[in-house]
Amino acid sequence: MSVLESSTPVNESRTDSSALLRRCLGLQVSLLDQGALDLHALLGTVERAATRLSARAPHLSGPVQIEMEDLTRLLSFSETLWQECEAWQKDAQLSRLIELGLLVEYQSENPLARRERAARDSFWDTDALNQMQASRWKDRDYALPETRQWQDIRDIVASFGPPPDHAPPHRAIDLPAATALPRLSALVKQRRTARNFDQSRALSLSDLAALLWAGAGELGREAMAEGTDAVRRPVPSGGALHPLELWVLAQRVEGLPPGLYRYASRTGQLDAAAPASALPEDFAYRALAGQTWFSNAPVLLVLCCNFARHLHKYRQHPKALRVLHVEAGHVAQNLYLAAAELDLGCFITLAINESLIDECLELDGIQQGVLAIAGTGYNRDRGPVPELWPDAPTETAALR
């Protein structure tokens, strides 16, 4: 076995029986079995029963199961240097690790190999990308009993008791009454999470336009460098890059055919992406992981991110992902306040099937991907799903 630099061109004289291989980017391994890690078994100084391990990497859609001997073999390869292997087709273990995507062949057109190259070519911090990929769902469904476990706060309290309380004041200093912001105070008090949308009422196109503007409308631009503008929107953004985009799943909007649209923030227009007939069956239900109390909203707003734009500045930054979550929170709060102004209910959730949505929107999850889903519409008075209303007594309010 010979070792080559990662940038070394392929030796054209290599035979078909040889291959250039290296370990995939960002491999993380954890034990599936109970008990401690046997270092003697890992180093090969003693024999023991096969130990099951869970392996993750940024380009994989989920964990894959391997054994200790597989990990030993993987660690014999570099993550950066190509190693030439002879007669690899006859090596069942090597073939299986390549099929799993844990070993990568040079210039392979295998989908996992292409995705691994995309992860390497991006400017993600490897740990941050691994964290994001590990939290992504594809086929979660809250209607299934195993998924609904601990969903209701009453079940959690019955099993574990109440959550830790807020810290009490230690050296309290009285503050004057918060009366300096009457208009904002009224909106904040009216803001609520809706779970009982009135399916007989559609959202007006003008209200949808107002919501989209409040969340992602463009207010102006200022030249910062050659070919680069700082963008102003109603919410703050790291580096004034504003990598977040809103996609609209219109289900009941006056004057707008049901379907999927992308909001063009610079022009304030909707770009038609797909009619409802071209979307997967029950797309809203599946995208929201079976949260029926959200999926019947007149409008769903999919918060997507142009990761490549964000990482253009925050290259290999360990906090790049955290910045995006904060920015999504800014957008969500503006959507809530705009909905309150329009007397609408609103919601935001991260309990979504990101991989399914990315496939439908043709996003790769590395350069672009979905972060959350918001929604809005008219709320039913005291519907079947518990809600915390602005005027509800605290002691009688039920939260889900």
Secondary structure, DSSP 8 states (H G I E B T S, - for coil): -EEE-TT----TT--TTEEEEEE-TT-EEEE-SSS---HHHHHTSS-----EEEEE-TTSSS-EEEEHHHHHHHHTS-SSSEEEEESGGG-HHHHHHHHHTSEEETT---HHHHHHHHHHHS---HHHHHHHHHT--SS--TTSHHHHTT-SHHHHHHHH-S-------SS------S-S-HHHHHHHHH--B---B-TT--B-HHHHHHHHHHHH---EEEEEETTEEEEE-SS--GGG---EEEEEEESSBTTB-SEEEEEETTTTEEEEEEEGGGS-TTHHHHHTTT-HHHHTSSEEEEEEE-HHHHHHHSTT-TTHHHHHHHHHHHHHHHHHHHHHHTT-EEEEE--S-HHHHHHHHT--SSSSEEEEEEEEE-B-TT-SS----TTS-GGG----
